[in-house]
Each structure stands twice: as structure tokens, then as C-alpha cells.
Amino acid sequence: MRWTLRFALPALLIVIIISVTLYIKFAQIWDQYSAPSYAWASLQNTLRGSTLDNPPAVAGKVEDKVVIMARVESEDTDWVAENLPDWQHAIYTVNPSASSPNTTLTTPQNKGHESMAYLTYIIDHYKSLPSTLAFIHPHRRGFRDAWHTDTPLHDNVDALRTLRLPYVQKNGYVNLRCNWNPGCKKAHRKNKHITAEVWQEVFKGASKASFSQPEYVPGEVGAACCAQFAVSRDRVLERPLSDYEGLRQWVVDTHLSDAHSGRVLEFLWHVVFGMTAVYCPEERSCYCNVYGRC
């Protein structure tokens, strides 16, 4: 009996530590959305297609398109240049150290998660934007870090290699996630992050003056998560530079935390780039139009 307890208690402790670690890692899914529902939806979409057996040929020439992302200094983003040599890349380090190279792209402040890098790129390159801009996260693949990347193996290289650029130009804005969960399910559209007060603060002074009027605040806001999307240059230029400067200044000035302010813009990028407050294309048509998975 003593020997059984001697081994059972450490084993139980290990199980508890692993469980707590997993819970913390996936709290974003577990707390805000239905984890079982997400897992089932993810499995269904994974079964619709497989990873690329014969990925499109990648030329060495840098084309008229750019990948924009934010990273912390410890994150390895070498995979971008190695696997996407035909894309320009603008990778912003949000927490540079004294030893960072002088060539490192940085943001004015480490706040708002990826939004600070996204807006900084647009502001700094507004008059010289490439035709297609893809805004993505710095983790390449794998469910643990990239569960929200909507390819069979959650791989951003696959996502960008199969992204249908003509559709980006036609539609202006495409969410790189087609799976409705989380973000587009009916229960998610009463978005606790986008209150009337927050909406009016974010769009205060915007070129579309009606955006900041109380009567304009939508009752529902919905889009598939998680701040990975592509836009055309023409769609970006539909807003004046001052709009993007105003959005970035809101991130700097808001009392909301780094995570909370980033979450607000996560659920508003589609509105910023001209889509309706609820932008949830039917999943199958989205996979077909965005990735050619018809």
C-alpha cells in the first residue's frame, strides 16, 4: 500500500500540473468559447482537406505582396524568409533589447498585441503599399500555438501558398480563417469586447463620421477570429492615413490593457477594412474562394 501511494501521489501531481498548464494555454478558447464545439468544428474542417502534397512552386523573386507580423524577441520567425521567399516581409519586434540589430523593425509601443505592428506598417508605407498585404502571427504551425490558423495542419506557410490573390483583390478583405468557431457563431456576436463606448472611442474622428454616432453602433459584431487576414492596397487606401493614425493613437491612449485593446481590434479589423459589422461568409464557399479548397 505504501509503495502504491508513493508512486500514485507524484503521478497525480504531474497530471494536475499538465492539466493546469493546458488550461492556461487554451484559456482563450475554453473560457470565451465552447472548447468541445471548437474541437469538433476543427476536426470537421481538417477532414475536408489535407496538407499540401505538392505545394505551388515558389520563385525566388520578391513579388508585389508583403507579410506583416509582430513578434517578441524570443520568437523565431526565420521560417518566413525560408519558406515564403516570394513575399516581402515586415516583421516587427515589439520588445527590442539593447542588443537588437539596428535593422530591426520596431513599434512605437508594446501594446495592443499585433495591432500596433499592423497599423505601424500601414502608416509608414501608406504611399508605397504593395498590392496585397497579409497580416499574420509569428508562429508558423501546430495546434498548440497556431490552432486558429485555418489549414489542415494549422500551418501559415500552407495558408499563404494557397491564398488566392485574385480573390483578395476582388473582395478587398479576406479573413484567413473560415471556420466560424470562434467569432461567428450566433452566441459570439454579442461581443463583450465591443461595447457602444468602445466602438465610439475607436472610431472617434474617423473619416466616416457616422461610425462614432450612438445610433450607428451595431447590435452585433461578428467575424471569425483571430486577427489574421489579407487586404488589397486599394481597400487600405479607401481610408485616409489619418484614420490609421487615429486607430494607433487609440491603442496608445486607451486605459485597456495590452491584451484587451488587441482583442478589441481583433474583432474590428473587418469593419476597418470596409466589411459589415457581421462578416461571416459561409464556410464552404470561404474555403473555396480564399484557398481553392472547393
Salt bridges, closest charged atoms under 4 A:
ASP86 OD2 - LYS65 NZ 3.14
GLU114 OE1 - HIS137 NE2 3.51
ASP145 OD1 - LYS25 NZ 3.07
ASP145 OD2 - ARG144 NH2 3.13
ASP155 OD1 - ARG140 NE 3.19
ASP155 OD2 - ARG141 NH1 3.79
GLU220 OE2 - LYS186 NZ 3.19
GLU238 OE1 - ARG235 NE 3.52
ASP243 OD2 - ARG239 NH1 2.59
ASP258 OD2 - HIS113 NE2 3.51
GLU266 OE1 - ARG263 NE 3.09
GLU283 OE1 - ARG48 NH2 3.75
